[in-house]
Amino acid sequence: MLARKLSPSVLRCFVPVSSLPSLPIKNPSSSQLSGFILSDSNPSPNSANSRINFFFVHPLHRSFSSETKSISPKSLSRDGNYDESAACNLLICPGCGVYMQDTDPKIPGYFIEPSAKDPDYRCPIDRRPVAEETEISNSLKKGILKELVEAENPNPNPSLKEKPVVCARCHGLRHYGKVKDATIENLLPDFDFDHTIGRKLATTTGTRSVVLMVVDAADFDGSFPRKVAKLVSATIDENYAAWKQGKSGNVPRVVLVVTKIDLLPPSLSPTRLEHWVRQRAREGGANKLTSVHLVSAVRDWGLKNLIDDVCELVGARGNVWAIGAQNAGKSTLINAIGKLVGGKVTNLTEAPVPGTTLGIIRVEGVLPGLAKLFDTPGLLHPHQISTRLTREEQKLVHISKELKPRTYRVKVGHSVHIAGLMRLDIEEASVDSIYLTVWASPHLPLHMGKTENSSTMLEDHFGRQLQPPIGEKRVEELGEWMRREFRVCGNSWDVNSVDVAAAGLGWFSVGLKGEASLGVWTYDGVDITLRNSLIPHRAQFFEVAGFTVSKVVSKADQTLNKLHRSKKQKQQSDQKQAFSDQLPVMANEDASSC
């Protein structure tokens, strides 16, 4: 009885290690070996030795040492639960796919088991007397009676409404749109696609594989996974040749899914968009596309056709891999598919933060038969400018609403800035003027002025009125400001001819009838692409020279005006104080003269 009331640390003082009998332990760990003498004897389950062994080395018992092992972010596993045997023994966060742990709150995967609540913790409201009133309308009675039925049976299908336990990181992303400690996110290892998924796709045996290559419509070239496209295309060529020879050849199917098409203007023709997408995908290395789908997970556009196509391709036992860049919309797409297919509720975490998914997540109940759907961590594209920005700066760059054109009529010797991230100079042209249309987030301020004043803009306005970057110190942290030269040509004034796109930011559309030499400035390492124009039309009204009116510019102007007003008020108060100090002196001089 005394031993039951005392803790192991207290009992250690009463029971010396040397006096303990030999204890049998199978596959002992280092913590279990400390302080015990092992033997090969096998006592009976009811013996004293067995009871002492259970007490001191039970798996739920913690060692006497107060030291705890910390989990390093570099040792984070991205395998998730794609392996069924491993998923049975390890707890996986259903939101991001990381292994759950309760030891270090700073490391991803930390969770706290929620406490069970009393079903009567809220005081119920009795609505029956109100429903029985004669002056209440029949329609209102129906609504109240429906609420009464729901109150009697609050959860008719618990499997659909039960909220799963997610890690603290997913909780912060879902409810606050950010992570608690952003410094830990920078230490997380990149997702090794070749090691984890590439070898599964390259094998000639096994189940059929369907690759959902998810690309952001508003940042096609920046989010297009070129490395994956080339790997899968090479695998298809190799396995198809083996299959033609009668050998075993597992040929993957590639489905290109262009998401977030609701961000593009509705005047854009779907046929034109699909032709443009196929051309850009072919130039990016995806020359073996099975099909192309233009979808919007927010509006449920094109999801039904996508699901039917995938179910036909994957068969009864195949695997579907959703692959794409960070923040391309893979988790949002899978959640939308789950809701559309039989009301299946998936719990993948959605957030406008790059790298939301940390491990491979097997989504159950979406595909028919034994087919499996996997959500994979986003691929890191260092050539995207958004990967260098802070969370606050990413919010300004992120495109969340339909794109609106902002058009300038520019002559030679003038430049257009997109915040403090990109600049386009008109250096030479065979025509008098050129139309430049900016397609980027409306939160980004623009500026049009003479190229000769560009150095002044960099020194005086980057980090202030041209944000992001937010703050003057961030300008140096983003890297070296570099120039690239492009030669463009067009044959019409009515439509845009070419695009100059910056990965992770947006693009300039150039409309001209002639030739021009452009100088494009951005930070070193950011990918700049010259391509055929995606959206041919431009704005009906032109922007004027100077800064555009935006939230960033208005806040910067308010701050500058505030400083000017405070300086002016201080000068006036100083003058009044000086004048009041001179009054007694003047009064004394007048009195002495009298």
Beta strands, then each sheet from edge to edge (+ up, - down):
strand 1: 209-216
strand 2: 253-259
strand 3: 291-294
strand 4: 319-324
strand 5: 361-363
strand 6: 372-375
strand 7: 406-411
strand 8: 414-418
strand 9: 422-429
strand 10: 433-439
strand 11: 446-450
strand 12: 481-491
strand 13: 498-502
strand 14: 506-511
strand 15: 513-523
strand 16: 528-532
strand 17: 546-547
sheet 1: 3+ 2+ 1+ 4+ 6+ 5-
sheet 2: 7+ 10- 14+ 13- 16+
sheet 3: 12+ 15- 9+ 8- 11+ 17-
end
